Amino acid sequence: MVRIYIDQKPYDVKPGKNLLETCLTLGLDLPYFCWHPAMGSVGACRQCAVKLFKDENDKTGRLVMACMEGVRDNMYLSVNDTVAHDFRSQNIEWLMSNHPHDCAVCDEGGSCHLQDMTVMTGHAYRRFRFPKRTYQNQYLGPFLHHEMNRCIQCYRCVRFYKDYAGGKDLDVFAAHNHVYFGREKDGVLENEFSGNLAEVCPTGVFTDKTLREHYTRKWDMTMAPSVCQHCSLGCNIIAGERYGALRQITNRFNGAVNGYFICDRGRYGYEFVNDPGRVRQPVIRSEKEGRNLFENLSGILTEGKLIGIGSPRASLEANFALRRLVGEAHFYQGIPENEALLLRKILAIQHSGHMYTPSLKETEYADVTLVLGEDPTNSAPRLALALRQAVRIKPLEKIAGANIPLWNDAAVREMIQDEKGELFIAYPVNTKLDEVASGTLHAAPEDIARLGFAIAHYIDDSAPEPQGMDARALESARRMADLLKRAERPLIVSGTSLFNEDIIQAAYQIGQALEKGEKKAAMCFVMPECNSAGLAMMQAPSLAMAMKAAETGNFATAVILENDLYRRAERSEIDRFLNAFKNTIVLDHQENDTARMATVLIPTATFAEGEGTLVNNEERAQRFFQVFMPKNEHIRESWRWLDEFRQFRDGTKPDELRELDNLLEELVRAMPQFKGAEMAAPLSDFRINGQRIPREPHRFSGRTAMLANVAVSEPKPPEDTDSPLSFTMEGYRGMPPAPLTPFYWSPGWNSGQSVHKYQSEAGGPLRGGDPGVRLLGGGIHFSNGFQSAIPSAFERQENEMALVPLAHIFGSDELSVLSPAVEGRAPRPYLALNSLDAERLHTAEGAVLRMRIGDQVFDLPVILKNELPEGLAGLPYNLTSLLGITWPAKGILTNTTS
Amino acid sequence: MISLLRSIGLIFLHMFRKRETIQYPEEKVVLHPRWRGRIVLTRDPDGGERCVGCYLCAAACPVDCISLQATEDEQGRRYPAFFRINFSRCIFCGYCEEACPTYAIQLTPDFEMGEYNRQNLVYEKEDLLIDSQGKYPGYNYYKVAGLAAGVKGKGEGANEEPPVDIRSLIP
């Protein structure tokens, strides 16, 4: 702690920070533009001027930029000094001299940092009488709208896009007062994190294009804290609704998980909620037609045994409610056997206590990273952004000697130039992260695992050594082993993307070998879906087991929870499975093939219409809250439906259920491994001063008119029985607890930049701790010995191709691809081949090959990827037109044209 | 007795005084242009809708009786897809008019809106939009805004320089 004096008042503050963050931490309103807590300072906008004095007797002082001045002991400064204040207000006036008269038609209005700062400095009337500079806009793709006239040249966009996210196609052009931020020519912004520009830009140059389709101001949205549903990382989001439709997803700061940024899949993948083709009415296709839903259900549910198929995209509560309805013995996971096996293995490793499971934030601090069989950019995008920061950790070490503070971004980047830390990626094809990697290996999954085993062997001799590896791979393994041994915070990233158990075992073995040298390796595993970990923790058998049970078990009815089984196994197998039952009850919000097979189809709530808890890949239980009450009363949370179905089985009265809280309590009682999940957010009876926390900002408009076309008398607002949040603008206006923060707002700070008011220090964790509870306590121990079985090397088969699934950020996720904007960026189905293999098949790029996998036949155009090992073909994973493949798969390729 | 007769006499005298009561509806009161009555949506000099759907009127409304949804035509011009005022809630305070950055929403000197059925006091855009510029003739927001929305191109506004040639380094 050092002592500084601001306007003659003493403060004890943390050293190593700059004055701007210190002032913001102390709650002083100091305007700024170019500084960003995740990106540091460059001093480009000249906005955060303060007066700095030599000592206490100095009365003259000098103007300095607070963001470029480090905190020192006995500093005397003034924020309110007239000269400093006038400087700031004149600076804004200059910035505004070219700013267009656009606020009324600008999507940023109402959550605009430039508006806030202008008001804060007191600049109200334009004195500049000369013409304004104008620019032409560019088309930037389906995610972002470009309106360059509004730019104030703070450089945040290029600093985020190029320096932070590693984008290549956004830059600054022209010179002097003509600088232009955009692409070289019109085109889609390629980077997977481009959507963050809408939040990073302090004004309306980059705005959310999907929001534009149904534009709503921030103050008019009903918002709730939520959790992204589109990959296993569980990034925190804020979801906003207006007039019964989900309008926008923005980042919700969680210092341990996503920080300030989310990926474009998470930001733009929300529109499945508004999909007109959604299941909205219960559908009864049983023979007793004509009777109502509950009569039908009571008939179906009372007769015979039930089998329950859970889902990795449904909440813990929903899966547990199903498990309780059908009984523990008849509850199955609803994922293929191999996937269940991999997840079981990962959980065992995470619970073994030998390995350290880092939070997403901690992966940013790894000094040596090894990625085994994952393409994070596509399978867990936010992790790729974290790894891009991790490669800077090693070069940053030498900054310490150069006397440059870490927040001084321009100087730091100048010093480290293009230097990169150690990141090694082993994956069958090129990945986007290859450009920052110090080494790569493109190999078949078996060989990636063998590389891992070799690394483990070189770290610790007692680990078995794979035989017959080629020299290049061995050299890489030796080098990597050496680096990992010397690393202070080694990180191993692996996961389920390639559906190969040996890769996970190899990653574990490396961790074990490192542990022998008294070093806890951080192991980050990527999982397939948002609640894969939570479902796997229930330790239920897989879908294959359910199929086996269905053949012999005499089940009358299958209850399938939010799961398109046709994505999980071959069509014929699922047909056979579903036909084994007299009745199939499907609960889902999307109309898919499984839903079409249901005898009773029940509409369920999406994440925006219901509460639930998800467990992410680091086993952090996180609660998402209902954003709005759907107008359609049939749309209800799966767990509510399933809980109420119990009345037909054991006579539980529906009005006796104290729903969500009870359900969680019982979940923890039934499965102690979830202990802590009930504390992911305060209980539903939590109140502050007897008040709920409002989902609507205090400026929410249209309360007495929005439904007046239906009936002029306003209806009673919906009540929330499951959470401490209210669906109105009434309630507690102070700072809510972190897991219950529905939006960021503070007096004078309307934009998302107000998040610093919610943090314990600017850029630090949220007040009261970052939300989410890690469920890693007390676990199943895993054998500590090295596995001796090492898979044999991959060899090309003459008659069939080994297939690897290639994940795609846009396309491989079932729900996000239903958003038109995301769908437009998804790849068309393809088959990736090495050109030598293509030659053998007498085919070329673009030509169509026929591929047979089991009973299924696909005609796919070829694309050439020469880095793919011979004998291996890549298929895009989980595209809607390429379903029902059981991974790992083999396929027979034929050229139908010859 | 005397006071009674006096009162009758006074009342009789009043019959010949000037009438204070206005014989409404036969006789109308003079309402000045700035009188705050029935709300209308006006058009710009080109006949286009002035409302750009910025939501400021709705935010300013103290009784929250304005609700709208902004949308865009193919040229990027914003307009309200629907615009609803619940006059049974409106207190005619005129804050919406003050907040409006485009002079679109205006209060008019008309108060004759009585209805037997309260539902009929809910006015939609068709009921609100008039074919006039109202109190502020000549103003066209898109001529002074920076963006191009079919009214003028980039840099063609009254106080704008032509668009920057970003390939040039000449000052």
Boltz contact constraints between the chains, C-beta under 6 A:
constraints:
  - contact:
      token1: [A, 100]
      token2: [B, 146]
      max_distance: 6.0
  - contact:
      token1: [A, 101]
      token2: [B, 144]
      max_distance: 6.0
  - contact:
      token1: [A, 101]
      token2: [B, 145]
      max_distance: 6.0
  - contact:
      token1: [A, 102]
      token2: [B, 145]
      max_distance: 6.0
  - contact:
      token1: [A, 102]
      token2: [B, 146]
      max_distance: 6.0
  - contact:
      token1: [A, 102]
      token2: [B, 147]
      max_distance: 6.0
  - contact:
      token1: [A, 104]
      token2: [B, 52]
      max_distance: 6.0
  - contact:
      token1: [A, 104]
      token2: [B, 54]
      max_distance: 6.0
  - contact:
      token1: [A, 104]
      token2: [B, 101]
      max_distance: 6.0
  - contact:
      token1: [A, 105]
      token2: [B, 52]
      max_distance: 6.0
  - contact:
      token1: [A, 105]
      token2: [B, 78]
      max_distance: 6.0
  - contact:
      token1: [A, 131]
      token2: [B, 159]
      max_distance: 6.0
  - contact:
      token1: [A, 131]
      token2: [B, 160]
      max_distance: 6.0
  - contact:
      token1: [A, 131]
      token2: [B, 161]
      max_distance: 6.0
  - contact:
      token1: [A, 132]
      token2: [B, 160]
      max_distance: 6.0
  - contact:
      token1: [A, 133]
      token2: [B, 161]
      max_distance: 6.0
  - contact:
      token1: [A, 134]
      token2: [B, 154]
      max_distance: 6.0
  - contact:
      token1: [A, 134]
      token2: [B, 155]
      max_distance: 6.0
  - contact:
      token1: [A, 134]
      token2: [B, 160]
      max_distance: 6.0
  - contact:
      token1: [A, 134]
      token2: [B, 163]
      max_distance: 6.0
  - contact:
      token1: [A, 135]
      token2: [B, 163]
      max_distance: 6.0
  - contact:
      token1: [A, 135]
      token2: [B, 164]
      max_distance: 6.0
  - contact:
      token1: [A, 136]
      token2: [B, 154]
      max_distance: 6.0
  - contact:
      token1: [A, 136]
      token2: [B, 163]
      max_distance: 6.0
  - contact:
      token1: [A, 147]
      token2: [B, 147]
      max_distance: 6.0
  - contact:
      token1: [A, 149]
      token2: [B, 146]
      max_distance: 6.0
  - contact:
      token1: [A, 173]
      token2: [B, 166]
      max_distance: 6.0
  - contact:
      token1: [A, 174]
      token2: [B, 166]
      max_distance: 6.0
  - contact:
      token1: [A, 175]
      token2: [B, 169]
      max_distance: 6.0
  - contact:
      token1: [A, 176]
      token2: [B, 171]
      max_distance: 6.0
  - contact:
      token1: [A, 178]
      token2: [B, 164]
      max_distance: 6.0
  - contact:
      token1: [A, 180]
      token2: [B, 166]
      max_distance: 6.0
  - contact:
      token1: [A, 215]
      token2: [B, 70]
      max_distance: 6.0
  - contact:
      token1: [A, 217]
      token2: [B, 55]
      max_distance: 6.0
  - contact:
      token1: [A, 699]
      token2: [B, 59]
      max_distance: 6.0
  - contact:
      token1: [A, 701]
      token2: [B, 58]
      max_distance: 6.0
  - contact:
      token1: [A, 701]
      token2: [B, 59]
      max_distance: 6.0
  - contact:
      token1: [A, 701]
      token2: [B, 64]
      max_distance: 6.0
  - contact:
      token1: [A, 702]
      token2: [B, 58]
      max_distance: 6.0
  - contact:
      token1: [A, 702]
      token2: [B, 64]
      max_distance: 6.0
  - contact:
      token1: [A, 702]
      token2: [B, 67]
      max_distance: 6.0
  - contact:
      token1: [A, 703]
      token2: [B, 64]
      max_distance: 6.0
  - contact:
      token1: [A, 704]
      token2: [B, 64]
      max_distance: 6.0
  - contact:
      token1: [A, 704]
      token2: [B, 65]
      max_distance: 6.0
  - contact:
      token1: [A, 704]
      token2: [B, 86]
      max_distance: 6.0
  - contact:
      token1: [A, 704]
      token2: [B, 89]
      max_distance: 6.0
  - contact:
      token1: [A, 705]
      token2: [B, 65]
      max_distance: 6.0
  - contact:
      token1: [A, 705]
      token2: [B, 66]
      max_distance: 6.0
  - contact:
      token1: [A, 705]
      token2: [B, 67]
      max_distance: 6.0
  - contact:
      token1: [A, 705]
      token2: [B, 84]
      max_distance: 6.0
  - contact:
      token1: [A, 705]
      token2: [B, 86]
      max_distance: 6.0
  - contact:
      token1: [A, 706]
      token2: [B, 67]
      max_distance: 6.0
  - contact:
      token1: [A, 708]
      token2: [B, 86]
      max_distance: 6.0
  - contact:
      token1: [A, 708]
      token2: [B, 122]
      max_distance: 6.0
  - contact:
      token1: [A, 712]
      token2: [B, 88]
      max_distance: 6.0
  - contact:
      token1: [A, 712]
      token2: [B, 118]
      max_distance: 6.0
  - contact:
      token1: [A, 712]
      token2: [B, 119]
      max_distance: 6.0
  - contact:
      token1: [A, 712]
      token2: [B, 122]
      max_distance: 6.0
